[in-house]
Amino acid sequence: MALIECSECNSEVSSNASACPKCGNPIAGGNPTDREKKGHGFLYYLAWIIATPIVLFFGAAIIAGIADAGRPEKPKSDADYMNSAIEHQADLCKNGHMEACDTERSLTRLKQSAGY
């Protein structure tokens, strides 16, 4: 480590210094600062490799959800209505509504109301 002269203010500066402490003039051949010296480590790149697909996935899911929200709901078919009514009757029967447990009479009523 030798002392050299600053080209701006002519003060003595260490040859290891990156800049003159008096005037801030960069010293040619001086040590790079910590910021210049430090590169990105393995974990930095690993975090980017993992985070990027996750962010893209959730972004695409949000965009797809927004795009799908504007579509009208597909109308149900008669069979879908019938199946949901039968499931509802079965739930009523399980919950203790005995009048819903008469399956034949309930199905006949459902078919008549559905126009079968």
C-alpha positions in Angstrom: 0.0 0.0 0.0 1.6 3.2 -1.2 0.4 6.8 -1.0 -0.4 8.4 -4.3 -1.3 12.0 -5.2 -4.9 12.8 -6.1 -5.2 14.3 -9.6 -7.9 16.8 -8.5 -6.8 18.2 -5.1 -3.2 17.0 -5.0 -3.6 15.4 -1.5 -2.1 12.1 -0.6 -4.4 9.1 -1.0 -3.9 5.4 -0.4 -3.4 3.4 -3.5 -6.1 1.0 -2.2 -8.7 3.7 -1.9 -11.4 3.8 -4.6 -11.8 7.6 -4.3 -10.1 10.6 -2.7 -11.4 11.2 0.9 -11.2 15.0 0.4 -12.7 15.6 -3.0 -14.3 12.2 -3.9 -12.3 12.0 -7.2 -12.2 8.3 -8.3 -8.7 6.8 -8.0 -7.6 4.8 -11.0 -6.6 1.3 -10.0 -8.1 1.6 -6.5 -10.1 -1.1 -4.9 -13.7 -1.4 -6.1 -16.4 -0.5 -3.6 -18.3 -3.3 -2.0 -21.2 -2.6 -4.3 -19.0 -3.0 -7.4 -17.2 -6.0 -5.9 -20.3 -8.0 -4.8 -22.1 -10.0 -7.5 -25.3 -11.9 -7.0 -25.0 -15.2 -5.3 -26.6 -18.5 -6.0 -29.6 -17.9 -3.7 -30.5 -14.7 -5.5 -30.8 -16.5 -8.8 -32.5 -19.5 -7.2 -35.1 -17.2 -5.7 -35.8 -15.6 -9.1 -36.1 -19.0 -10.8 -38.6 -20.1 -8.2 -40.5 -16.9 -7.9 -41.0 -16.1 -11.6 -43.2 -19.1 -12.5 -45.2 -18.7 -9.3 -46.0 -15.0 -10.1 -46.7 -15.8 -13.7 -49.1 -18.7 -12.7 -51.1 -16.5 -10.3 -51.1 -13.6 -12.8 -52.5 -15.9 -15.5 -55.1 -17.3 -13.1 -56.3 -13.8 -12.1 -56.6 -12.8 -15.8 -58.4 -16.0 -16.7 -60.8 -15.4 -13.8 -61.5 -11.9 -14.8 -62.1 -13.0 -18.4 -64.4 -15.8 -17.4 -66.4 -13.6 -15.1 -67.9 -11.7 -18.0 -69.4 -14.8 -19.7 -73.0 -15.7 -19.1 -73.7 -18.9 -17.1 -74.6 -21.9 -19.2 -78.3 -22.8 -18.8 -79.0 -26.1 -17.1 -80.6 -28.9 -18.9 -83.8 -30.6 -17.7 -81.8 -33.5 -16.5 -79.6 -31.3 -14.4 -82.7 -29.7 -12.8 -84.2 -33.2 -12.2 -80.9 -34.5 -10.6 -80.7 -31.4 -8.3 -84.3 -31.9 -7.2 -83.7 -35.5 -6.5 -80.6 -34.7 -4.4 -82.7 -32.1 -2.6 -85.4 -34.7 -1.8 -82.7 -37.1 -0.5 -81.2 -34.3 1.7 -84.7 -33.6 3.2 -85.2 -37.3 3.9 -81.9 -37.5 5.6 -82.7 -34.5 7.8 -85.9 -36.1 9.1 -88.6 -34.7 6.8 -90.5 -38.0 6.5 -92.8 -36.8 3.8 -89.8 -36.5 1.5 -88.8 -40.1 2.1 -91.7 -41.5 0.0 -89.5 -41.8 -3.1 -92.1 -43.0 -5.6 -94.6 -40.3 -4.7 -91.8 -37.6 -4.6 -90.4 -38.7 -8.0 -93.9 -38.7 -9.5 -94.5 -35.2 -8.2 -91.1 -34.0 -9.5 -91.7 -35.5 -13.0 -95.1 -33.9 -13.2 -93.7 -30.5 -12.2 -90.9 -30.9 -14.7 -93.4 -31.8 -17.5 -92.4 -35.4 -17.9 
